[in-house]
Amino acid sequence: MSVPMKNGGMNSIKVIFYVILSGITTGIGAFFGALVGGISKAIIAICLSFAAGAMLYIVSGELIPEANKLYKGKITALGNIIGFLIGIVALTIS
């Protein structure tokens, strides 16, 4: 997180501040997640499904189009297909 900000020309003090601020919010989120997760297994399942949906949105909406812009070949599509297949296999094994 800090490397792109520093490479973009941001002041070192600001970079450290934003990294610490991000870590604090992550800790607060983990604390509330532990509180909510202790209620029931259904709540955990709902929270994890929202997290998975958010990650799919980010990958589908941002990362895949960016990969296609960087390289206009078939390897990006092949990499996506192989990645999804590995994910399916990993889910069926466990």
N, C-alpha and C positions, 0 to 999 in steps of 0.2 A: 504494500500500500504506500509506503513512504518513497520508494524508488521513483515511481512516475511523478509524484509531486516534486521531488527534488530535481529530477531531470527537466521538469517543466519550469524550473527557475524559482520555485517557492523558497522562502526564507526557512532556514533550518529550525528556528524556534516554532514557526507555524506548523511545520511538518511534525515535529515532536508533539505539539499540542493536539493536532488532529488525530494522530495515532493513539495517544492516551485517551482522548475523548471517545474514539471508536472502541477501545478496549473496555472502557467503563460501561458504555451502553451494552456491549456484549455480555458483560458480567451481570448487569441488571436484568437483561433478557433471560439469561440462564437461571437466575434466581427465581423469577416469576414462572419460568418453564418448569422448574422443579416443584414449585408450589401447586401449579395447575396439574402437572403430571401425576401428583400424588392423589388426586381426587378419584380417578377411575381409569381403567384401560381404554374405555371408549373415548375419553377426552384426549388421551395420548394419540390414539389412532386418528382422530380428527385433526389435531395439530400437525401430525406428521404428513397427513394428506395435503394440508394447505402448504406446508413447506415443500413437498415434492412438486406440487402444481406451480409454485413460484419458481423453482429451479427449472422446470420444463419450459416455462414461459421465457425465462432469461436465455436458456440455451437455444430455443427455437426462434426467438425474436431478435436476439443480439449476436450470439456467438456463431451460429451456422451461417447467417448472411455475411458476417464479417470474414469468415474463413473463405467463403466463395468469392468475395471481393479480392482477397489477397492472392488466391490461386485459382485460376479459371480452368481447372482440370477435373478429371473424374476422381482423383484421389480423395478429395474432400467428401464426396458422396459415399465412396467406398469406406472411408474411415468412420463416417456416421453409421452406416449399416453395420459394420463390424462392432462398433461400440454398443449399439442397441442389442445386437445378438449376444455379446458377452454379458450385458446386463440381464437379459432374459435367462441365460444359462446360470448366472450367479444366483438369481432368484429361485430358480427351480431346484438347484442343488441344496440350498439352505432350508 
